[in-house]
Amino acid sequence: MDRMLILLILFALIGSIVKMTGSIFYGSKALYVDALTCLANFVALTATIYYFHLSKIPADEDHHYGHYRLGFGGTLASLLSYSFVAGLAVSTVLLETKPYSVGILAPLFAGIGFSFYLGAIIVSRRISRHFIPYAVFTVSELIESFIVIITSLAGALYTYLIDYSGAVILVTYLFYELYKVTKDLIIE
Protein backbone atom coordinates (compact mmCIF):
# COMPACT_ATOMS: atom_id res chain seq x y z
CA MET A 1 0.00 0.00 0.00
CA ASP A 2 2.73 2.49 0.92
CA ARG A 3 4.55 1.81 -2.36
CA MET A 4 1.35 2.51 -4.26
CA LEU A 5 0.91 5.82 -2.42
CA ILE A 6 4.51 6.84 -3.13
CA LEU A 7 4.10 5.93 -6.79
CA LEU A 8 0.87 7.91 -6.93
CA ILE A 9 2.52 10.95 -5.35
CA LEU A 10 5.43 10.75 -7.81
CA PHE A 11 3.16 10.49 -10.84
CA ALA A 12 1.09 13.49 -9.71
CA LEU A 13 4.12 15.58 -8.75
CA ILE A 14 6.05 14.93 -11.97
CA GLY A 15 2.94 15.50 -14.11
CA SER A 16 2.35 18.81 -12.33
CA ILE A 17 5.95 19.95 -12.73
CA VAL A 18 5.99 19.07 -16.43
CA LYS A 19 2.81 20.98 -17.20
CA MET A 20 3.77 24.02 -15.11
CA THR A 21 7.19 24.13 -16.78
CA GLY A 22 5.62 23.94 -20.23
CA SER A 23 3.16 26.70 -19.43
CA ILE A 24 5.89 29.01 -18.14
CA PHE A 25 8.30 28.52 -21.02
CA TYR A 26 5.88 28.23 -23.94
CA GLY A 27 3.18 30.80 -23.10
CA SER A 28 0.05 28.69 -23.60
CA LYS A 29 -2.86 29.92 -21.49
CA ALA A 30 -4.61 26.61 -22.01
CA LEU A 31 -1.55 24.79 -20.65
CA TYR A 32 -1.39 27.29 -17.78
CA VAL A 33 -4.99 26.54 -16.74
CA ASP A 34 -4.15 22.85 -17.04
CA ALA A 35 -1.06 23.38 -14.86
CA LEU A 36 -3.15 25.21 -12.25
CA THR A 37 -5.50 22.26 -12.07
CA CYS A 38 -2.45 20.04 -11.63
CA LEU A 39 -1.49 22.02 -8.54
CA ALA A 40 -5.03 21.62 -7.22
CA ASN A 41 -4.76 17.93 -8.04
CA PHE A 42 -1.63 17.63 -5.91
CA VAL A 43 -3.26 19.43 -2.97
CA ALA A 44 -6.28 17.14 -3.36
CA LEU A 45 -4.05 14.08 -3.42
CA THR A 46 -2.25 15.14 -0.25
CA ALA A 47 -5.57 15.71 1.54
CA THR A 48 -7.00 12.44 0.23
CA ILE A 49 -4.03 10.50 1.58
CA TYR A 50 -4.29 12.26 4.95
CA TYR A 51 -8.02 11.60 5.33
CA PHE A 52 -7.64 8.06 4.02
CA HIS A 53 -5.24 7.33 6.89
CA LEU A 54 -7.67 8.92 9.36
CA SER A 55 -10.48 6.72 8.06
CA LYS A 56 -8.49 3.63 9.06
CA ILE A 57 -8.54 4.51 12.76
CA PRO A 58 -10.54 1.78 14.53
CA ALA A 59 -13.77 2.38 16.41
CA ASP A 60 -13.47 4.06 19.80
CA GLU A 61 -15.73 5.35 22.56
CA ASP A 62 -16.76 8.44 20.60
CA HIS A 63 -16.95 6.75 17.17
CA HIS A 64 -18.69 3.42 17.64
CA TYR A 65 -18.66 2.62 13.93
CA GLY A 66 -15.10 3.73 13.29
CA HIS A 67 -13.75 6.69 11.38
CA TYR A 68 -14.62 5.57 7.86
CA ARG A 69 -16.49 8.76 6.95
CA LEU A 70 -13.41 10.88 7.59
CA GLY A 71 -12.13 9.48 4.30
CA PHE A 72 -14.53 11.82 2.53
CA GLY A 73 -12.56 14.78 3.86
CA GLY A 74 -10.28 14.28 0.86
CA THR A 75 -13.22 14.88 -1.44
CA LEU A 76 -14.06 18.10 0.37
CA ALA A 77 -10.44 19.27 0.15
CA SER A 78 -10.50 18.43 -3.57
CA LEU A 79 -13.56 20.58 -4.06
CA LEU A 80 -11.98 23.48 -2.19
CA SER A 81 -8.66 23.36 -4.04
CA TYR A 82 -10.27 23.03 -7.47
CA SER A 83 -12.72 25.84 -6.65
CA PHE A 84 -9.80 28.09 -5.74
CA VAL A 85 -8.08 27.25 -9.03
CA ALA A 86 -11.28 27.88 -10.99
CA GLY A 87 -11.51 31.37 -9.52
CA LEU A 88 -7.81 32.00 -10.07
CA ALA A 89 -8.03 30.87 -13.69
CA VAL A 90 -10.96 33.16 -14.39
CA SER A 91 -9.29 36.17 -12.78
CA THR A 92 -5.73 35.73 -14.09
CA VAL A 93 -6.19 33.96 -17.41
CA LEU A 94 -9.60 34.55 -18.89
CA LEU A 95 -9.88 38.23 -18.02
CA GLU A 96 -6.46 38.94 -19.57
CA THR A 97 -7.15 39.25 -23.30
CA LYS A 98 -3.97 40.81 -24.69
CA PRO A 99 -2.43 38.99 -27.67
CA TYR A 100 0.31 36.49 -26.80
CA SER A 101 2.34 33.83 -28.56
CA VAL A 102 2.29 30.10 -27.95
CA GLY A 103 5.49 28.08 -28.28
CA ILE A 104 5.40 25.04 -30.53
CA LEU A 105 6.60 22.75 -27.71
CA ALA A 106 3.60 23.48 -25.43
CA PRO A 107 1.63 20.49 -26.77
CA LEU A 108 4.60 18.20 -26.07
CA PHE A 109 4.58 19.16 -22.37
CA ALA A 110 0.83 18.54 -22.23
CA GLY A 111 1.39 15.10 -23.75
CA ILE A 112 4.14 14.18 -21.31
CA GLY A 113 1.97 15.34 -18.41
CA PHE A 114 -0.87 13.20 -19.82
CA SER A 115 1.23 10.04 -19.45
CA PHE A 116 2.04 10.75 -15.80
CA TYR A 117 -1.58 11.43 -14.92
CA LEU A 118 -2.69 8.26 -16.66
CA GLY A 119 -0.32 6.41 -14.32
CA ALA A 120 -1.76 8.29 -11.34
CA ILE A 121 -5.30 7.23 -12.25
CA ILE A 122 -4.36 3.58 -12.62
CA VAL A 123 -2.58 3.54 -9.26
CA SER A 124 -5.22 5.57 -7.36
CA ARG A 125 -8.10 3.29 -8.36
CA ARG A 126 -6.23 0.33 -6.85
CA ILE A 127 -5.72 1.91 -3.44
CA SER A 128 -9.19 2.50 -1.96
CA ARG A 129 -12.73 3.68 -2.59
CA HIS A 130 -11.76 6.97 -0.94
CA PHE A 131 -9.46 7.68 -3.90
CA ILE A 132 -12.25 7.48 -6.49
CA PRO A 133 -13.11 11.23 -6.30
CA TYR A 134 -9.40 11.96 -6.72
CA ALA A 135 -9.34 9.63 -9.75
CA VAL A 136 -12.43 11.37 -11.19
CA PHE A 137 -10.75 14.78 -10.97
CA THR A 138 -7.57 13.26 -12.38
CA VAL A 139 -9.44 11.88 -15.40
CA SER A 140 -10.20 15.52 -16.06
CA GLU A 141 -6.41 16.03 -16.27
CA LEU A 142 -6.37 13.61 -19.21
CA ILE A 143 -9.23 15.42 -20.91
CA GLU A 144 -7.52 18.74 -20.25
CA SER A 145 -4.24 17.43 -21.69
CA PHE A 146 -6.02 16.34 -24.86
CA ILE A 147 -7.68 19.75 -25.25
CA VAL A 148 -4.38 21.53 -24.55
CA ILE A 149 -2.50 19.43 -27.10
CA ILE A 150 -4.96 20.41 -29.80
CA THR A 151 -5.54 24.07 -28.90
CA SER A 152 -1.95 24.94 -28.03
CA LEU A 153 -0.69 23.37 -31.25
CA ALA A 154 -3.26 25.32 -33.26
CA GLY A 155 -2.44 28.40 -31.17
CA ALA A 156 1.26 28.04 -32.02
CA LEU A 157 0.62 27.41 -35.72
CA TYR A 158 -2.29 29.80 -36.38
CA THR A 159 -3.50 32.21 -33.71
CA TYR A 160 -3.36 32.59 -29.95
CA LEU A 161 -7.18 32.83 -29.95
CA ILE A 162 -7.42 29.07 -30.45
CA ASP A 163 -5.22 28.50 -27.41
CA TYR A 164 -7.29 31.03 -25.46
CA SER A 165 -10.47 29.18 -26.42
CA GLY A 166 -8.85 26.03 -25.01
CA ALA A 167 -8.38 27.83 -21.70
CA VAL A 168 -12.06 28.85 -21.74
CA ILE A 169 -13.09 25.25 -22.42
CA LEU A 170 -10.92 23.99 -19.54
CA VAL A 171 -12.35 26.46 -17.04
CA THR A 172 -15.91 25.65 -18.15
CA TYR A 173 -15.19 21.94 -17.77
CA LEU A 174 -13.68 22.57 -14.34
CA PHE A 175 -16.89 24.20 -13.14
CA TYR A 176 -18.87 21.25 -14.49
CA GLU A 177 -16.66 18.77 -12.61
CA LEU A 178 -17.02 20.81 -9.42
CA TYR A 179 -20.79 20.61 -9.74
CA LYS A 180 -20.73 16.87 -10.40
CA VAL A 181 -18.39 15.95 -7.53
CA THR A 182 -20.28 18.21 -5.11
CA LYS A 183 -23.50 16.43 -6.03
CA ASP A 184 -21.86 13.01 -5.50
CA LEU A 185 -20.43 14.07 -2.13
CA ILE A 186 -23.87 15.19 -0.94
CA ILE A 187 -25.31 11.82 -1.94
CA GLU A 188 -22.56 9.95 -0.06
Secondary structure, DSSP 8 states (H G I E B T S, - for coil): -HHHHHHHHHHHHHHHHHHHHHHHHH--HHHHHHHHHHHHHHHHHHHHHHHHHHHTS---SS-TT-SGGGGGHHHHHHHHHHHHHHHHHIIIIIT--------TTHHHHHHHHHHHHHHHHHHHHTT-GGGHHHHHHHHHHHHHHHHHHHHHHHHHHT-HHHHHHHHHHHHHHHHHHHHHHHHHHHH-
